[in-house]
Amino acid sequence: MSLIFSASFFLLWRHQRDRRFIAVLSAAFLAISIGFFLQYFTLISLTFSKLVSNLLLLLGAVGLAAGTFSRFKCRPRLTLVYVAALTGYVAFAWFIFIDPDITTRIYAINFAAGAICLLITAELRRSPRTFHLIDKLLLGLLIVFGLGCFIRPILAVMIEGPYTSYERFHETIYWTTMSVATSLFLLLIALLLVTAIALDLMDQLKRESLTDPLSGLFNRRGLEEGAEKMVRTATLHKMPLTVVICDIDHFKSINDTYGHACGDAVFAAFAHCLRDFIGPHHLCARIGGEEFAILLHGANAALGRLFAESLRTTLSVMSLPCLPDERRLSASFGVAEWTSGEDLYSVLLRADDALYQAKNAGRDRVHVARREGSAQDAPSRSRLEDSAAAKG
């Protein structure tokens, strides 16, 4: 069974070479399968087989730990896992060569495996990653099996008494319960890890479908999905919500004058600046060309204008290696506050019209749209409407 899991993870890794932890998991299951093979078949001598077998089993446990840590993208203290494995193996060797005792060898290997499982759970709980149901099931399985590695051999020895020889050892309560528990553990952890890898891949594909590859920000689809949640929250809690649309001034002339490489550098610097400004509670997306939309959660039009002015000022003093010192980056901004009951497209239209007016007024400035329904708010045909008409 372990060989099948090893082959399965290997095939998964061949199609996802960037996820090296899958290859580590494949190697871990391979080591475990060979380790169990040597528990049943003697290689050279019984002592040599036991030494190699238990070494491979502990290496497999360490590999499972390393692969699981890598999947959670945390920086664990693997040293503790190494110490637990090494301590267990040294104790196992001691009670083979120095003070021969089968029962103590059983305790040494089982306690080491249990310690590794519990160390994995302790380290993973420190991970900043959001835990989904599959992750919680994985942690629960590790805890149950880890505790079982301490309890199960103690109970077996209490029932059957100390083991003095390997004769009919594979028929003992200890071996039967260990084989069943370990087989179930390997089966469940392999299924959970495969499911987790599949879910990770689905999440990655979803993120890619919502992300603009050039800027690293949301695309229009990502904006729409995120905006729906923000509008629901604003409606439920009666909180303000403001849209800011910004556009890099004279971006085409930068491309034409200094080359597309410089244009890409300007674009990347602008997107990076936006990411730094918005923080975790707001939303930013590229909605076309060099135009970006920002949704400010809990901000009214006044705060939206302050945000835009701060961003505009920051851009004006930003130095870019590809641009001469006298050429500074600038952008124009349109600000519109969402009103209760207004749909996203409507508030985007008003913000875009405000941006249009800022461009017509000379660029490098912020213009705030009138609230929806105002008599003075009679926007001219905006670029969003032109785009929608062209698509229609």
C-alpha positions as CSV (number, residue, x, y, z in Angstrom):
1,M,0.0,0.0,0.0
2,S,2.9,2.3,0.8
3,L,4.5,1.5,-2.5
4,I,1.2,2.5,-4.3
5,F,1.1,5.8,-2.4
6,S,4.8,6.4,-3.2
7,A,4.1,5.9,-6.9
8,S,1.0,8.1,-6.7
9,F,2.9,11.0,-5.1
10,F,5.7,10.6,-7.6
11,L,3.3,10.9,-10.5
12,L,1.7,13.9,-8.9
13,W,5.1,15.5,-8.6
14,R,6.0,14.9,-12.2
15,H,3.1,17.1,-13.2
16,Q,3.8,19.7,-10.5
17,R,7.6,20.0,-10.4
18,D,7.4,23.3,-8.5
19,R,5.9,21.5,-5.5
20,R,9.0,19.7,-4.2
21,F,7.2,18.6,-1.0
22,I,5.3,16.0,-3.1
23,A,8.5,14.4,-4.1
24,V,9.5,14.3,-0.5
25,L,6.3,12.6,0.4
26,S,6.9,10.1,-2.4
27,A,10.3,9.3,-0.9
28,A,8.9,9.0,2.6
29,F,6.3,6.4,1.6
30,L,9.0,4.5,-0.4
31,A,11.2,4.4,2.7
32,I,8.2,3.2,4.9
33,S,7.3,0.5,2.4
34,I,10.9,-0.9,2.3
35,G,11.1,-0.6,6.1
36,F,8.0,-2.8,6.5
37,F,9.2,-5.2,3.9
38,L,12.3,-5.8,6.0
39,Q,10.1,-6.5,9.1
40,Y,8.9,-9.7,7.3
41,F,12.0,-10.7,5.3
42,T,15.6,-11.1,6.7
43,L,18.4,-9.3,4.8
44,I,21.8,-10.7,5.6
45,S,20.9,-11.2,9.3
46,L,18.0,-10.6,11.6
47,T,19.9,-7.8,13.5
48,F,20.9,-6.1,10.3
49,S,17.4,-6.3,8.9
50,K,15.9,-4.8,12.1
51,L,18.5,-1.9,12.1
52,V,17.8,-1.0,8.4
53,S,14.1,-1.5,8.7
54,N,13.6,0.8,11.7
55,L,16.0,3.3,10.3
56,L,13.9,3.5,7.1
57,L,10.7,3.7,9.1
58,L,12.0,6.7,11.1
59,L,13.4,8.3,7.9
60,G,9.9,7.9,6.4
61,A,8.4,9.6,9.4
62,V,10.9,12.5,9.1
63,G,10.1,12.7,5.4
64,L,6.3,12.9,6.1
65,A,7.1,15.7,8.6
66,A,9.3,17.7,6.1
67,G,6.8,17.2,3.3
68,T,3.8,18.3,5.5
69,F,5.7,21.4,6.7
70,S,6.6,22.4,3.2
71,R,3.0,22.0,2.1
72,F,1.9,24.4,4.8
73,K,4.7,26.8,3.8
74,C,5.9,27.4,7.3
75,R,9.4,27.4,8.7
76,P,9.4,24.7,11.3
77,R,12.0,23.7,13.8
78,L,12.9,20.5,12.0
79,T,15.8,20.0,14.4
80,L,13.3,18.8,17.1
81,V,12.1,16.2,14.6
82,Y,15.6,15.1,13.8
83,V,16.4,14.8,17.5
84,A,13.3,12.7,18.2
85,A,14.2,10.3,15.3
86,L,17.9,10.1,16.3
87,T,17.1,9.6,20.0
88,G,14.7,6.8,19.2
89,Y,17.2,5.1,16.8
90,V,20.1,5.3,19.2
91,A,18.0,3.9,22.0
92,F,16.9,1.1,19.6
93,A,20.5,0.3,18.7
94,W,21.6,0.4,22.4
95,F,19.0,-2.2,23.3
96,I,20.2,-4.4,20.5
97,F,24.0,-4.4,21.1
98,I,24.5,-3.1,24.7
99,D,21.5,-4.2,26.7
100,P,19.4,-6.6,24.5
101,D,15.7,-6.1,25.3
102,I,12.9,-6.4,22.7
103,T,10.3,-4.6,24.8
104,T,12.5,-1.5,25.2
105,R,13.2,-1.5,21.5
106,I,9.5,-1.5,20.8
107,Y,9.1,1.5,23.2
108,A,12.1,3.4,21.6
109,I,10.8,3.2,18.0
110,N,7.1,3.8,18.9
111,F,7.8,6.7,21.2
112,A,10.1,8.3,18.6
113,A,7.3,8.0,15.9
114,G,4.7,9.4,18.3
115,A,6.9,12.3,19.2
116,I,7.4,13.1,15.6
117,C,3.7,13.1,14.9
118,L,3.0,15.4,17.9
119,L,5.9,17.7,16.9
120,I,4.4,18.0,13.5
121,T,1.0,19.1,14.9
122,A,2.7,21.5,17.4
123,E,4.7,23.2,14.6
124,L,1.8,23.4,12.1
125,R,-0.3,25.2,14.7
126,R,2.2,28.0,14.5
127,S,1.7,28.3,10.7
128,P,0.1,31.6,9.6
129,R,-1.9,29.7,6.9
130,T,-5.7,29.6,7.2
131,F,-6.7,26.1,8.2
132,H,-9.5,24.5,6.2
133,L,-11.4,21.4,7.1
134,I,-8.9,19.1,5.3
135,D,-6.0,20.7,7.3
136,K,-7.9,20.2,10.6
137,L,-8.6,16.5,9.8
138,L,-4.9,16.1,9.0
139,L,-3.9,17.6,12.3
140,G,-6.4,15.4,14.2
141,L,-5.1,12.3,12.5
142,L,-1.6,13.1,13.5
143,I,-2.6,13.7,17.1
144,V,-4.6,10.5,17.4
145,F,-1.8,8.4,15.8
146,G,0.9,10.1,17.8
147,L,-0.8,9.5,21.1
148,G,-1.5,5.9,20.0
149,C,2.2,5.3,19.5
150,F,2.7,5.9,23.3
151,I,-0.5,4.2,24.5
152,R,-0.7,1.1,22.2
153,P,2.7,-0.6,23.0
154,I,2.3,0.0,26.7
155,L,-1.1,-1.6,26.8
156,A,0.1,-4.5,24.6
157,V,3.0,-5.2,27.0
158,M,0.7,-4.9,30.0
159,I,-1.6,-7.6,28.5
160,E,1.0,-10.0,27.1
161,G,4.0,-9.3,29.3
162,P,7.5,-8.4,28.2
163,Y,8.6,-9.8,24.9
164,T,11.7,-12.0,25.1
165,S,12.1,-13.3,21.5
166,Y,10.9,-12.8,18.0
167,E,9.4,-16.3,17.8
168,R,5.8,-15.9,16.6
169,F,6.2,-12.2,17.1
170,H,4.0,-11.4,14.1
171,E,1.1,-13.1,15.9
172,T,1.3,-11.0,19.1
173,I,-1.3,-8.3,20.1
174,Y,1.3,-5.6,19.7
175,W,2.2,-6.5,16.1
176,T,-1.4,-7.0,15.1
177,T,-2.6,-3.6,16.6
178,M,0.5,-1.9,15.3
179,S,0.0,-3.2,11.7
180,V,-3.7,-2.3,11.6
181,A,-3.2,1.2,13.2
182,T,-0.2,2.0,11.0
183,S,-2.0,0.8,7.8
184,L,-5.1,2.9,8.6
185,F,-2.9,5.9,9.4
186,L,-0.9,5.6,6.2
187,L,-4.1,5.1,4.2
188,L,-5.8,8.1,5.7
189,I,-2.9,10.5,5.7
190,A,-2.2,9.7,2.1
191,L,-5.8,10.3,1.1
192,L,-5.9,13.5,3.1
193,L,-2.6,14.8,1.6
194,V,-3.8,13.9,-2.0
195,T,-7.1,15.7,-1.3
196,A,-5.2,18.7,0.1
197,I,-2.9,18.9,-2.9
198,A,-5.9,18.8,-5.2
199,L,-7.7,21.5,-3.2
200,D,-4.4,23.6,-3.3
201,L,-4.3,23.3,-7.0
202,M,-7.9,24.3,-7.4
203,D,-7.3,27.3,-5.2
204,Q,-4.3,28.3,-7.3
205,L,-6.3,28.0,-10.5
206,K,-9.0,30.1,-9.0
207,R,-6.6,32.8,-7.8
208,E,-5.0,32.8,-11.3
209,S,-8.4,33.3,-12.9
210,L,-9.0,36.3,-10.6
211,T,-5.6,37.9,-10.9
212,D,-4.0,40.1,-13.5
213,P,-0.7,38.5,-14.4
214,L,1.1,41.7,-15.2
215,S,0.3,43.7,-12.1
216,G,-0.3,40.9,-9.7
217,L,-3.5,42.6,-8.6
218,F,-7.1,41.4,-9.1
219,N,-8.5,41.5,-12.6
220,R,-12.1,42.7,-13.4
221,R,-13.6,39.4,-12.5
222,G,-11.7,39.4,-9.2
223,L,-12.9,43.0,-8.6
224,E,-16.5,42.0,-9.1
225,E,-16.3,39.0,-6.8
226,G,-14.6,40.9,-4.0
227,A,-16.9,43.9,-4.5
228,E,-20.0,41.8,-4.0
229,K,-18.7,40.8,-0.6
230,M,-17.7,44.3,0.4
231,V,-21.1,45.7,-0.7
232,R,-22.9,43.0,1.3
233,T,-20.8,43.9,4.4
234,A,-21.4,47.6,3.9
235,T,-25.1,47.1,3.5
236,L,-25.3,44.8,6.6
237,H,-23.3,47.0,8.9
238,K,-24.4,50.3,7.3
239,M,-20.8,51.3,6.6
240,P,-19.5,53.6,3.9
241,L,-17.7,52.3,0.8
242,T,-15.8,54.4,-1.7
243,V,-14.4,53.6,-5.1
244,V,-11.3,55.2,-6.4
245,I,-10.3,54.8,-10.1
246,C,-6.8,55.9,-11.1
247,D,-5.0,56.1,-14.4
248,I,-1.3,56.6,-15.1
249,D,-0.8,59.9,-16.9
250,H,0.8,59.8,-20.4
251,F,1.7,56.2,-20.1
252,K,1.7,55.7,-23.9
253,S,4.3,58.4,-24.3
254,I,6.5,56.7,-21.7
255,N,6.3,53.5,-23.7
256,D,7.0,55.3,-27.0
257,T,9.8,57.5,-25.6
258,Y,11.7,55.1,-23.2
259,G,10.7,51.7,-24.5
260,H,8.3,49.0,-23.4
261,A,10.8,47.7,-20.8
262,C,10.6,51.0,-19.1
263,G,6.8,51.0,-19.5
264,D,6.7,47.6,-17.8
265,A,8.9,48.9,-14.9
266,V,6.7,51.9,-14.5
267,F,3.6,49.7,-14.5
268,A,5.1,47.3,-11.9
269,A,6.2,50.2,-9.7
270,F,2.7,51.7,-9.8
271,A,1.0,48.4,-9.0
272,H,3.5,47.8,-6.1
273,C,2.7,51.3,-4.7
274,L,-1.0,50.5,-4.9
275,R,-0.5,47.2,-3.0
276,D,1.4,49.0,-0.3
277,F,-1.3,51.7,0.1
278,I,-4.5,49.6,0.2
279,G,-3.7,47.2,3.1
280,P,-5.5,43.9,3.8
281,H,-9.1,45.3,4.2
282,H,-9.4,47.0,0.9
283,L,-9.4,45.8,-2.7
284,C,-7.4,46.9,-5.8
285,A,-7.8,45.6,-9.3
286,R,-6.5,46.4,-12.8
287,I,-9.6,47.0,-14.9
288,G,-8.0,47.7,-18.2
289,G,-4.9,49.2,-19.8
290,E,-3.2,51.4,-17.2
291,E,-6.4,52.0,-15.3
292,F,-7.0,50.6,-11.8
293,A,-9.9,50.5,-9.4
294,I,-9.6,50.6,-5.6
295,L,-12.5,49.8,-3.2
296,L,-12.0,51.4,0.2
297,H,-13.9,49.5,2.9
298,G,-15.3,51.8,5.6
299,A,-14.2,55.0,3.9
300,N,-16.5,57.9,2.8
301,A,-15.7,60.3,-0.1
302,A,-13.6,62.6,2.1
303,L,-11.4,59.7,3.2
304,G,-11.3,58.5,-0.4
305,R,-10.1,61.8,-1.6
306,L,-7.4,61.9,1.2
307,F,-6.3,58.5,0.1
308,A,-6.0,59.5,-3.5
309,E,-4.1,62.7,-2.7
310,S,-1.7,60.8,-0.6
311,L,-1.1,58.3,-3.4
312,R,-0.8,61.0,-5.9
313,T,1.8,62.8,-3.8
314,T,3.8,59.6,-3.3
315,L,3.9,59.0,-7.0
316,S,5.1,62.5,-7.7
317,V,8.3,62.0,-5.6
318,M,8.9,58.4,-6.7
319,S,12.2,57.9,-8.6
320,L,12.4,55.3,-11.3
321,P,15.8,54.2,-12.8
322,C,14.4,54.0,-16.3
323,L,13.1,57.6,-16.2
324,P,15.2,60.7,-16.2
325,D,15.2,62.8,-13.0
326,E,13.1,65.5,-14.6
327,R,10.4,63.0,-15.6
328,R,8.2,62.2,-12.7
329,L,5.4,59.7,-12.6
330,S,1.9,61.1,-12.1
331,A,-1.7,59.8,-12.1
332,S,-5.2,61.1,-12.2
333,F,-7.9,59.9,-9.8
334,G,-11.7,59.8,-9.7
335,V,-13.5,59.2,-6.4
336,A,-17.1,58.1,-5.9
337,E,-18.8,57.1,-2.6
338,W,-21.2,54.2,-2.9
339,T,-24.8,54.9,-1.8
340,S,-27.1,52.2,-0.3
341,G,-28.9,50.3,-3.0
342,E,-26.5,51.3,-5.7
343,D,-24.9,48.6,-7.8
344,L,-21.2,48.2,-8.5
345,Y,-21.4,49.2,-12.1
346,S,-23.2,52.5,-11.3
347,V,-20.6,53.6,-8.7
348,L,-17.8,52.6,-11.1
349,L,-19.4,54.7,-13.8
350,R,-19.5,57.7,-11.5
351,A,-15.9,57.2,-10.4
352,D,-14.8,56.8,-14.0
353,D,-16.6,60.0,-15.0
354,A,-14.8,61.8,-12.2
355,L,-11.5,60.4,-13.5
356,Y,-12.4,61.6,-17.0
357,Q,-13.0,65.1,-15.6
358,A,-9.6,65.0,-13.8
359,K,-7.9,64.1,-17.1
360,N,-9.7,66.9,-18.9
361,A,-8.8,69.4,-16.2
362,G,-5.0,68.8,-16.8
363,R,-4.2,65.5,-15.2
364,D,-2.2,64.8,-12.0
365,R,-5.2,65.6,-9.8
366,V,-8.1,64.1,-7.8
367,H,-11.8,64.7,-8.7
368,V,-14.7,63.6,-6.5
369,A,-18.0,62.6,-8.1
370,R,-21.3,63.9,-6.8
371,R,-23.4,61.5,-4.9
372,E,-25.9,59.5,-7.0
373,G,-29.2,61.3,-7.4
374,S,-27.6,64.8,-7.1
375,A,-29.0,67.3,-9.6
376,Q,-25.4,68.4,-10.3
377,D,-24.4,64.8,-10.9
378,A,-25.1,64.5,-14.6
379,P,-22.0,62.7,-15.9
380,S,-21.0,62.8,-19.5
381,R,-20.7,59.6,-21.4
382,S,-17.8,57.9,-19.6
383,R,-15.2,55.5,-20.9
384,L,-16.9,52.6,-19.1
385,E,-20.1,53.3,-20.9
386,D,-18.2,53.6,-24.2
387,S,-16.6,50.3,-23.6
388,A,-19.9,48.7,-22.7
389,A,-21.5,50.1,-25.9
390,A,-18.6,48.9,-28.0
391,K,-19.0,45.4,-26.6
392,G,-22.7,45.6,-27.2
